[in-house]
Amino acid sequence: MHFQAALTAGSPVSLLIAHPSPNVDGRKEKRTPRTLTVLLSCGAHPVIAEYASTENVSLYGVRVRTERPWTRDTRVLIKPSQGEPWSRARVVYCQTLPSRTFALGLELLARTGDWLPQA
């Protein structure tokens, strides 16, 4: 939280007004830097999957580095390469990176497994 001083009219007393502070990046939830190898698959073709790498995870989303671009709002399946069930997610953004790779912002629609932070 951060506080803002406010003077009341005609009074020498000031009030402190509390405002919730978002994280430095403007997000409400904490992001945990975490590198995992994951399998990423299009929900329409779950048999075809590619290996990708996470950059950070939160209760509600994952940032993943991948070799190809993905279309916004595409439904995907994601899971760690070792064990754990598939989680359903949606592509929120696809950012082109200088190394000819792409960063995907994934919103988790259904959380499964122990590889994600707990509430």
N, CA, C and O of each residue as an XYZ file, in Angstrom:
476
protein
N       0.838     -1.165      0.000
C       0.000      0.000      0.000
C       0.888      1.235      0.000
O       1.993      1.233      0.543
N       0.377      2.280     -0.620
C       1.021      3.563     -0.447
C      -0.007      4.523      0.119
O      -1.212      4.314     -0.020
N       0.474      5.569      0.754
C      -0.408      6.481      1.452
C      -0.296      7.866      0.847
O       0.771      8.280      0.394
N      -1.419      8.579      0.846
C      -1.458      9.935      0.320
C      -2.019     10.826      1.427
O      -3.056     10.523      2.017
N      -1.328     11.917      1.697
C      -1.804     12.844      2.713
C      -2.867     13.739      2.109
O      -2.725     14.203      0.977
N      -3.932     13.984      2.857
C      -5.002     14.871      2.403
C      -5.329     15.830      3.528
O      -5.555     15.411      4.663
N      -5.356     17.113      3.219
C      -5.696     18.122      4.217
C      -7.198     18.332      4.197
O      -7.807     18.427      3.131
N      -7.793     18.405      5.381
C      -9.224     18.678      5.459
C      -9.418     20.183      5.563
O      -8.646     20.872      6.229
N     -10.438     20.681      4.912
C     -10.704     22.119      4.876
C     -10.909     22.659      6.287
O     -11.697     22.111      7.057
N     -10.193     23.745      6.628
C     -10.364     24.427      7.904
C      -9.826     23.665      9.098
O     -10.144     24.019     10.233
N      -9.036     22.646      8.889
C      -8.525     21.866     10.012
C      -7.031     21.649      9.848
O      -6.563     21.391      8.739
N      -6.279     21.750     10.929
C      -4.839     21.485     10.837
C      -4.524     19.993     10.803
O      -3.359     19.611     10.692
N      -5.539     19.154     10.898
C      -5.339     17.705     10.919
C      -5.333     17.186      9.484
O      -6.204     17.539      8.688
N      -4.373     16.367      9.161
C      -4.352     15.751      7.837
C      -4.741     14.287      7.964
O      -4.534     13.667      9.007
N      -5.299     13.751      6.910
C      -5.700     12.347      6.863
C      -4.739     11.588      5.976
O      -4.201     12.147      5.021
N      -4.521     10.338      6.275
C      -3.756      9.470      5.388
C      -4.740      8.569      4.684
O      -5.519      7.865      5.328
N      -4.710      8.586      3.362
C      -5.605      7.760      2.562
C      -4.778      6.615      1.992
O      -3.785      6.838      1.300
N      -5.197      5.392      2.287
C      -4.466      4.218      1.811
C      -4.937      3.844      0.418
O      -6.137      3.818      0.145
N      -3.987      3.555     -0.462
C      -4.277      3.088     -1.814
C      -3.560      1.762     -2.014
O      -2.376      1.661     -1.691
N      -4.246      0.725     -2.543
C      -3.545     -0.531     -2.808
C      -2.472     -0.308     -3.852
O      -2.696      0.379     -4.848
N      -1.317     -0.884     -3.625
C      -0.207     -0.745     -4.572
C      -0.140     -1.964     -5.479
O      -0.011     -3.086     -4.990
N      -0.226     -1.767     -6.787
C      -0.021     -2.904     -7.677
C       1.455     -3.274     -7.673
O       2.290     -2.488     -7.224
N       1.780     -4.449     -8.162
C       3.178     -4.829     -8.316
C       3.853     -3.848     -9.254
O       3.178     -3.088     -9.949
N       5.153     -3.856     -9.281
C       5.921     -2.930    -10.103
C       5.474     -2.975    -11.559
O       5.454     -1.941    -12.227
N       5.118     -4.152    -12.063
C       4.708     -4.266    -13.463
C       3.221     -3.980    -13.665
O       2.710     -4.171    -14.769
N       2.511     -3.525    -12.621
C       1.112     -3.158    -12.747
C       0.136     -4.312    -12.550
O      -1.074     -4.116    -12.663
N       0.631     -5.497    -12.260
C      -0.234     -6.660    -12.083
C      -0.669     -6.774    -10.635
O       0.050     -6.367     -9.723
N      -1.852     -7.330    -10.435
C      -2.362     -7.520     -9.083
C      -1.734     -8.735     -8.414
O      -1.520     -8.731     -7.202
N      -1.438     -9.769     -9.186
C      -0.894    -10.990     -8.604
C       0.630    -11.024     -8.773
O       1.182    -10.442     -9.706
N       1.277    -11.707     -7.864
C       2.726    -11.836     -7.885
C       3.154    -12.802     -8.977
O       2.564    -13.871     -9.131
N       4.167    -12.434     -9.727
C       4.770    -13.311    -10.729
C       6.002    -13.950    -10.108
O       6.797    -13.274     -9.454
N       6.157    -15.238    -10.312
C       7.312    -15.953     -9.802
C       8.206    -16.339    -10.967
O       7.792    -17.110    -11.833
N       9.443    -15.808    -11.006
C      10.341    -16.242    -12.079
C      10.576    -17.743    -11.938
O      10.991    -18.208    -10.876
N      10.319    -18.487    -12.977
C      10.473    -19.936    -12.917
C      10.682    -20.460    -14.314
O       9.870    -20.210    -15.205
N      11.762    -21.184    -14.514
C      12.051    -21.764    -15.819
C      11.751    -23.247    -15.778
O      12.371    -24.006    -15.033
N      10.794    -23.644    -16.586
C      10.403    -25.045    -16.719
C      10.282    -25.372    -18.189
O       9.895    -24.514    -18.983
N      10.598    -26.574    -18.560
C      10.288    -27.033    -19.901
C       8.864    -27.554    -19.865
O       8.515    -28.400    -19.042
N       8.049    -27.035    -20.773
C       6.641    -27.427    -20.818
C       6.286    -27.891    -22.223
O       6.982    -27.575    -23.188
N       5.211    -28.635    -22.325
C       4.627    -28.981    -23.611
C       3.458    -28.044    -23.837
O       2.643    -27.819    -22.942
N       3.384    -27.498    -25.044
C       2.344    -26.559    -25.411
C       1.645    -27.099    -26.637
O       2.289    -27.420    -27.635
N       0.332    -27.201    -26.566
C      -0.431    -27.795    -27.655
C      -1.666    -26.964    -27.930
O      -2.286    -26.430    -27.011
N      -2.018    -26.857    -29.190
C      -3.244    -26.171    -29.567
C      -4.421    -27.047    -29.142
O      -4.424    -28.254    -29.386
N      -5.413    -26.438    -28.510
C      -6.569    -27.191    -28.046
C      -7.304    -27.904    -29.167
O      -7.919    -28.947    -28.944
N      -7.243    -27.338    -30.397
C      -7.928    -27.956    -31.533
C      -7.187    -29.179    -32.049
O      -7.802    -30.071    -32.633
N      -5.865    -29.235    -31.841
C      -5.030    -30.361    -32.309
C      -4.118    -30.817    -31.179
O      -2.904    -30.637    -31.270
N      -4.664    -31.403    -30.115
C      -3.852    -31.738    -28.941
C      -2.801    -32.821    -29.174
O      -1.932    -33.026    -28.327
N      -2.868    -33.510    -30.298
C      -1.875    -34.551    -30.573
C      -0.529    -33.916    -30.933
O       0.523    -34.509    -30.696
N      -0.565    -32.719    -31.501
C       0.655    -32.026    -31.913
C       1.049    -31.063    -30.804
O       0.282    -30.166    -30.452
N       2.243    -31.247    -30.254
C       2.717    -30.398    -29.163
C       4.143    -29.956    -29.451
O       4.877    -30.624    -30.179
N       4.527    -28.831    -28.877
C       5.903    -28.357    -28.999
C       6.458    -28.097    -27.612
O       5.722    -27.786    -26.675
N       7.772    -28.230    -27.501
C       8.424    -27.888    -26.251
C       8.591    -26.382    -26.181
O       8.905    -25.737    -27.181
N       8.381    -25.828    -25.008
C       8.540    -24.403    -24.776
C       9.149    -24.241    -23.380
O       9.308    -25.216    -22.646
N       9.482    -23.013    -23.030
C      10.102    -22.738    -21.740
C       9.361    -21.604    -21.050
O       9.083    -20.573    -21.664
N       9.044    -21.790    -19.778
C       8.372    -20.726    -19.043
C       9.399    -19.684    -18.608
O      10.569    -20.001    -18.394
N       8.946    -18.440    -18.480
C       9.777    -17.374    -17.927
C       9.300    -17.013    -16.530
O      10.104    -16.750    -15.637
N       7.979    -17.002    -16.348
C       7.417    -16.762    -15.022
C       6.017    -17.345    -14.965
O       5.377    -17.584    -15.989
N       5.563    -17.564    -13.748
C       4.237    -18.135    -13.542
C       3.540    -17.378    -12.415
O       4.200    -16.797    -11.554
N       2.225    -17.384    -12.422
C       1.436    -16.814    -11.331
C       0.227    -17.714    -11.132
O       0.087    -18.736    -11.803
N      -0.628    -17.336    -10.224
C      -1.848    -18.107    -10.000
C      -2.747    -18.120    -11.225
O      -3.513    -19.060    -11.433
N      -2.649    -17.069    -12.037
C      -3.597    -16.896    -13.128
C      -3.001    -16.986    -14.519
O      -3.742    -16.978    -15.502
N      -1.683    -17.071    -14.629
C      -1.097    -17.081    -15.954
C       0.338    -17.532    -15.986
O       0.978    -17.725    -14.952
N       0.834    -17.696    -17.211
C       2.198    -18.153    -17.454
C       2.739    -17.376    -18.651
O       2.021    -17.153    -19.626
N       4.001    -16.965    -18.580
C       4.680    -16.397    -19.750
C       5.599    -17.486    -20.271
O       6.431    -18.027    -19.543
N       5.428    -17.796    -21.553
C       6.137    -18.913    -22.174
C       6.907    -18.416    -23.393
O       6.398    -17.608    -24.170
N       8.126    -18.899    -23.555
C       8.912    -18.605    -24.756
C       8.774    -19.789    -25.706
O       8.983    -20.937    -25.316
N       8.421    -19.497    -26.961
C       8.152    -20.543    -27.944
C       8.822    -20.219    -29.276
O       9.271    -19.094    -29.498
N       8.883    -21.208    -30.151
C       9.558    -21.062    -31.444
C       8.671    -20.480    -32.545
O       9.174    -20.033    -33.575
N       7.363    -20.485    -32.332
C       6.475    -20.010    -33.399
C       5.426    -19.067    -32.831
O       5.130    -19.117    -31.637
N       4.858    -18.205    -33.675
C       3.825    -17.295    -33.190
C       2.505    -18.034    -32.965
O       2.213    -19.030    -33.627
N       1.732    -17.534    -32.036
C       0.410    -18.060    -31.743
C      -0.584    -16.916    -31.857
O      -0.245    -15.768    -31.569
N      -1.790    -17.213    -32.268
C      -2.830    -16.213    -32.444
C      -3.520    -15.917    -31.117
O      -3.810    -16.824    -30.338
N      -3.775    -14.646    -30.876
C      -4.472    -14.233    -29.663
C      -5.829    -14.948    -29.553
O      -6.504    -15.179    -30.556
N      -6.203    -15.283    -28.352
C      -7.455    -15.978    -28.008
C      -7.482    -17.452    -28.393
O      -8.511    -18.107    -28.226
N      -6.382    -17.988    -28.900
C      -6.310    -19.422    -29.183
C      -6.350    -20.187    -27.858
O      -5.666    -19.816    -26.905
N      -7.140    -21.237    -27.802
C      -7.187    -22.101    -26.619
C      -6.056    -23.106    -26.740
O      -5.881    -23.739    -27.781
N      -5.285    -23.248    -25.661
C      -4.137    -24.143    -25.677
C      -4.173    -25.059    -24.461
O      -4.911    -24.830    -23.502
N      -3.362    -26.093    -24.532
C      -3.123    -26.991    -23.412
C      -1.652    -26.859    -23.058
O      -0.808    -26.780    -23.950
N      -1.330    -26.833    -21.766
C       0.051    -26.689    -21.319
C       0.287    -27.626    -20.144
O      -0.587    -27.814    -19.298
N       1.485    -28.215    -20.102
C       1.848    -29.092    -18.984
C       3.356    -29.189    -18.892
O       4.044    -29.026    -19.900
N       3.884    -29.449    -17.714
C       5.317    -29.692    -17.598
C       5.690    -30.924    -18.418
O       4.880    -31.837    -18.580
N       6.908    -30.946    -18.930
C       7.314    -32.072    -19.777
C       7.376    -33.387    -19.007
O       7.279    -34.457    -19.608
N       7.536    -33.323    -17.691
C       7.582    -34.530    -16.872
C       6.347    -34.605    -15.971
O       6.210    -33.810    -15.041
N       5.463    -35.542    -16.239
C       4.305    -35.762    -15.378
C       3.300    -34.622    -15.425
O       3.295    -33.820    -16.358
N       2.451    -34.560    -14.409
C       1.417    -33.545    -14.248
C       0.400    -33.571    -15.395
O       0.767    -33.811    -16.546
N      -0.860    -33.329    -15.087
C      -1.890    -33.288    -16.132
C      -1.846    -31.970    -16.913
O      -1.189    -31.013    -16.506
N      -2.552    -31.944    -18.031
C      -2.647    -30.758    -18.871
C      -3.489    -29.697    -18.167
O      -4.450    -30.016    -17.467
N      -3.115    -28.424    -18.362
C      -3.917    -27.286    -17.910
C      -4.442    -26.566    -19.140
O      -3.737    -26.446    -20.142
N      -5.673    -26.088    -19.070
C      -6.244    -25.326    -20.188
C      -5.898    -23.855    -20.021
O      -5.925    -23.316    -18.915
N      -5.569    -23.205    -21.154
C      -5.200    -21.788    -21.116
C      -5.645    -21.103    -22.405
O      -6.068    -21.753    -23.361
N      -5.538    -19.778    -22.406
C      -5.881    -18.955    -23.561
C      -4.722    -18.008    -23.832
O      -4.152    -17.443    -22.899
N      -4.367    -17.828    -25.111
C      -3.294    -16.904    -25.490
C      -3.826    -15.478    -25.348
O      -4.794    -15.097    -26.007
N      -3.182    -14.696    -24.480
C      -3.567    -13.304    -24.260
C      -2.770    -12.390    -25.184
O      -3.307    -11.431    -25.737
N      -1.487    -12.696    -25.345
C      -0.653    -11.923    -26.267
C       0.455    -12.806    -26.816
O       0.804    -13.837    -26.242
N       0.998    -12.367    -27.951
C       2.160    -13.023    -28.556
C       3.124    -11.913    -28.947
O       2.836    -11.116    -29.840
N       4.263    -11.865    -28.277
C       5.263    -10.818    -28.490
C       6.449    -11.393    -29.255
O       7.023    -12.408    -28.861
N       6.812    -10.731    -30.355
C       7.991    -11.146    -31.114
C       9.238    -10.700    -30.367
O       9.343     -9.541    -29.963
N      10.183    -11.617    -30.181
C      11.433    -11.312    -29.495
C      12.574    -11.198    -30.509
O      12.475    -11.742    -31.608
N      13.646    -10.503    -30.155
C      14.753    -10.305    -31.098
C      15.393    -11.607    -31.593
O      15.928    -11.646    -32.701
N      15.347    -12.641    -30.807
C      16.015    -13.893    -31.164
C      15.166    -14.784    -32.073
O      15.394    -15.991    -32.152
N      14.188    -14.187    -32.758
C      13.289    -14.925    -33.650
C      12.489    -15.984    -32.901
O      12.117    -17.019    -33.454
N      12.237    -15.697    -31.635
C      11.341    -16.521    -30.836
C      10.175    -15.626    -30.411
O      10.133    -14.443    -30.750
N       9.246    -16.195    -29.678
C       8.047    -15.466    -29.304
C       7.753    -15.683    -27.825
O       8.000    -16.762    -27.285
N       7.228    -14.659    -27.183
C       6.792    -14.766    -25.798
C       5.273    -14.749    -25.793
O       4.646    -13.836    -26.331
N       4.696    -15.760    -25.183
C       3.244    -15.848    -25.079
C       2.821    -15.540    -23.657
O       3.433    -16.014    -22.700
N       1.785    -14.751    -23.526
C       1.129    -14.577    -22.248
C      -0.082    -15.486    -22.250
O      -0.977    -15.330    -23.081
N      -0.121    -16.430    -21.331
C      -1.220    -17.387    -21.270
C      -2.050    -17.157    -20.011
O      -1.507    -17.095    -18.908
N      -3.340    -17.033    -20.172
C      -4.264    -16.965    -19.049
C      -4.724    -18.387    -18.755
O      -5.252    -19.072    -19.631
N      -4.520    -18.823    -17.524
C      -4.929    -20.177    -17.154
C      -6.431    -20.218    -16.934
O      -6.978    -19.453    -16.139
N      -7.088    -21.119    -17.649
C      -8.536    -21.281    -17.530
C      -8.884    -22.380    -16.543
O      -9.925    -22.329    -15.887
N      -8.023    -23.360    -16.440
C      -8.196    -24.466    -15.492
C      -6.813    -24.863    -14.994
O      -5.978    -25.330    -15.769
N      -6.574    -24.676    -13.704
C      -5.275    -25.002    -13.112
C      -5.272    -26.449    -12.660
O      -6.212    -26.916    -12.017
N      -4.217    -27.142    -13.000
C      -4.051    -28.514    -12.527
C      -2.599    -28.738    -12.144
O      -1.709    -28.067    -12.666
N      -2.356    -29.658    -11.254
C      -0.999    -30.031    -10.889
C      -0.368    -29.134     -9.850
O      -0.936    -28.119     -9.446
N       0.820    -29.530     -9.425
C       1.560    -28.833     -8.363
C       2.624    -27.874     -8.902
O       3.326    -27.237     -8.117
N       2.755    -27.762    -10.209
C       3.813    -26.937    -10.776
C       3.464    -25.450    -10.775
O       4.335    -24.619    -11.032
N       2.206    -25.097    -10.492
C       1.786    -23.708    -10.428
C       1.745    -23.260     -8.980
O       1.532    -24.076     -8.084
N       1.950    -21.960     -8.740
C       1.865    -21.474     -7.356
C       0.490    -21.772     -6.772
O      -0.505    -21.814     -7.496
N       0.440    -21.977     -5.474
C      -0.827    -22.253     -4.801
C      -1.444    -20.964     -4.294
O      -0.734    -20.008     -3.981
N      -2.760    -20.938     -4.212
C      -3.486    -19.738     -3.743
C      -3.224    -19.508     -2.275
O      -3.742    -18.553     -1.697
